[in-house]
Amino acid sequence: MSTMGDGTRAVRAGLPEPEQFEPPLPGPVFAAHFHLSGEPVGPYTYGRETNPTWTHLERAIGELEAPGEEVGTTVFASGMAAITAVLLSQVRSGDAVVLPDDGYQALPLVREQLAAYGVEVRTAPTGGDAQLALLTGAKLLWLESPSNPGLDVCDIRRLVEAAHAAGALVAVDNTLATPIGQRPLELGADFSVASDTKGMTGHGDILFGHVTCRDPRLAADVRRWRKVVGAIPGPMEAWLAHRSLSTLHLRIDRQCTNALALAEALAKRAEVTGLRYPGLPTDPSYAVATRQMRRFGSVVSFELADRDTADRFLTALRLVDDATSFGGVRSTAERRGRWGGDAVAEGFIRFSVGVEDPEDLLADVQQALDAAVR
Ligand SMILES: Cc1ncc(COP(=O)(O)O)c(C=O)c1O
């Protein structure tokens, strides 16, 4: 699998060896327990611990995260379940962790929880390398690159080297990029973590998450944590997630092409400011993004003059749903300030680009901008 192209790998990822009269991707196994006599040893004992549908999917995600390598992947009921599994399985009272101060808006909740458990939380913005000054004595460095919703990018390899030299582990939230856009383990990270609710599954119909690690001890910690808290995905969701992976490259390639076209079109509009897309050559993150990313993702962010202009823009869009989340096949956009959790301007828009025909999408955005500023 290591020498194959991304598309070939995606369509075959995690499939069992062909067996006469068996389906290529076995259906979801709905079981709370499995027949088990004698010693209670696996592979399948009880449904909170393991499930064959997870096994196929975990293999698939591992092949995408680290082609040709033996890695350990653990799937979860959501991205937050995956994030907290890493943090809470690794840190202890008295430890210090470094978190982004501009990452996903639930991170401040995690931060509060860690502080309540006696963990020292230090924060730094994603871009600009301020993390380097915070690593002494830290147990774990958490990165989110590109960051949501600001789309800043950090130099993962450089920060990993510094963190490891200081004795800290590194986790990367790779949600925006997906493993075919960026492979954190190849860049040296210890954990690649994602909300697969987004681009990875791509249809806006399931919540899902995963953690992949190279070190079997760390993988075992994460797996044990899932067993302790029971943050397990349903077999149907796991099967849908696996089925979605076979179109990952098609969806993401089209979304990236559309996202770049949208960013280029927005760059020409006088009423648009603060435009960010890591794949746009004029973006401040472009140089570092091109070094570490293989695809730049489906999200474009920008600002309109104020809240009313942004709301008029969203209302005027015909082909783009006003909805949160991102990475799906149907374009969505939202005024991010409505949630109150991100440090963004009132007119800030996070635009998730889908797989529509680019001419239709761009025409819709142009007419909505015209309507918004009229
Ligand atoms: C970057 C990032 N990480 C994690 C999450 C949390 O994922 P979930 O909603 O699947 O729990 C999100 C959700 O938007 C996200 O954007």
The ligand as a Gaussian input file, in Angstrom:
#p B3LYP/6-31G(d) Opt

LIG

0 1
 C      -10.634000      21.191000      14.517000
 C      -11.719000      20.459000      15.252000
 N      -11.380000      19.533000      16.158000
 C      -12.325000      18.855000      16.844000
 C      -13.664000      19.091000      16.653000
 C      -14.683000      18.336000      17.479000
 O      -15.233000      17.319000      16.725000
 P      -16.666000      16.672000      17.001000
 O      -17.685000      17.731000      16.767000
 O      -16.709000      15.533000      16.039000
 O      -16.656000      16.211000      18.423000
 C      -14.067000      20.026000      15.720000
 C      -15.502000      20.280000      15.482000
 O      -15.867000      21.228000      14.796000
 C      -13.058000      20.734000      15.001000
 O      -13.375000      21.675000      14.100000

